[in-house]
Amino acid sequence: MPRSVVGVMIVYREALTLIDELKYADAAAKLERVSGQFEAAGDLTHAAESMFWLGFCREKLHRDDLARQTYVMVIQQFAGSKPAEYAQLRLDAMNQP
C-alpha cells in the first residue's frame, strides 16, 4: 500500500469504528475527507466503500436528500461493485412508503 494511502486508511478505519459506535456525525466527517483521497490514489475499492458508508451515515442522520445523492453517486461511479449493490438496496429501502 502506498505510503500516501496509509494515513487515509487509518482515518477510514476510525470512521468504521465510529459507525459501530453509532457516532454517525463523527464518522461522516472522517468519510467526507477520505473518499476523494482514495479515488485520487487509484484505490477505487476503498473509494466506493467509503462513499457508501458516507451515504449510510447521512441516512442515519436523517439527511435523506444528501444520503440519496451519495448512494446515486456510488451507483453511477462504481457500477458493478458491491458498494454500488448495497447503495441500490439502501436507496430502494429509502424509497419504500
RABEL-V34196 format. One record per pair of residues at least 6 apart in sequence whose C-alpha atoms are under 7 Angstrom apart, sorted by the first residue. I is the first residue (numbers start at 1). J is the second residue. Records with the same first field share a line. If there is no record, write none. Layout:
I->J  J
//
This chain:
5->41
8->34
11->30
12->30  31  34
15->27  30  31
16->27
18->24  26  27
19->27
24->57  60  61
28->54  57
31->50  54
32->54
35->47  50  51
36->47
38->44  46  47
39->47
48->74  78  83
49->83
51->70  74
52->71  74  83  87
55->67  70  71
56->67
58->64  66  67
59->67
68->91
71->87  91
74->84  87
75->84  87  88
78->84
//
